[in-house]
Amino acid sequence: MIDNELTALAQESFNEFYDLFGDLDHRIVLFDREIDRVFRESDARQCIAKIKRVGPTTAAAIIAAVGDGSTCKNGRRLGARVGFLPRQFSGGDRKVLTNISKRGNQHRRCLLVHRARVSFNLGNG
């Protein structure tokens, strides 16, 4: 045991946290393996993953949101389902687009936005 200025209670707490994080790392590895297994078995996920910097996790999140996409008539409806389009208030000949709605899954939007930011920052737009 290393001699330091921490109390026995503090040392015990740090050891518990270390064990907890080790267990979480192990569980994350198991979940990643399961996502990869499901990814390899799905043609739709592999098709989406052909987009630059979209991997198995993001592809799985998109498929979970929209299925095979056959229920969406066009790209706008697909974007609306994921939660990427501004709210639209239209009447007559007037269209008013406001801020992006909070519809859809926040985690999925976050994955896609971060992928877009990485692509843009690397100049691969």
Secondary structure as the mmCIF struct_conf table of DSSP 4:
data_model
#
loop_
_struct_conf.conf_type_id
_struct_conf.id
_struct_conf.beg_label_comp_id
_struct_conf.beg_label_asym_id
_struct_conf.beg_label_seq_id
_struct_conf.end_label_comp_id
_struct_conf.end_label_asym_id
_struct_conf.end_label_seq_id
BEND BEND1 GLU A 5 GLU A 5
HELX_RH_AL_P HELX_RH_AL_P1 ALA A 8 ARG A 40
TURN_TY1_P TURN_TY1_P1 GLU A 41 GLU A 41
HELX_RH_AL_P HELX_RH_AL_P2 ASP A 43 ILE A 48
TURN_TY1_P TURN_TY1_P2 ALA A 49 LYS A 50
BEND BEND2 ILE A 51 ILE A 51
TURN_TY1_P TURN_TY1_P3 LYS A 52 ARG A 53
HELX_RH_AL_P HELX_RH_AL_P3 PRO A 56 VAL A 66
TURN_TY1_P TURN_TY1_P4 GLY A 67 ASP A 68
BEND BEND3 GLY A 69 GLY A 69
TURN_TY1_P TURN_TY1_P5 SER A 70 THR A 71
BEND BEND4 LYS A 73 ASN A 74
HELX_RH_AL_P HELX_RH_AL_P4 GLY A 75 VAL A 82
TURN_TY1_P TURN_TY1_P6 GLY A 83 GLY A 83
BEND BEND5 LEU A 85 LEU A 85
STRN STRN1 PRO A 86 GLY A 91
TURN_TY1_P TURN_TY1_P7 GLY A 92 ASP A 93
STRN STRN2 ARG A 94 ILE A 100
HELX_LH_PP_P HELX_LH_PP_P1 SER A 101 SER A 101
BEND BEND6 GLY A 104 GLY A 104
HELX_RH_AL_P HELX_RH_AL_P5 GLN A 106 ASN A 121
TURN_TY1_P TURN_TY1_P8 LEU A 122 GLY A 123
#
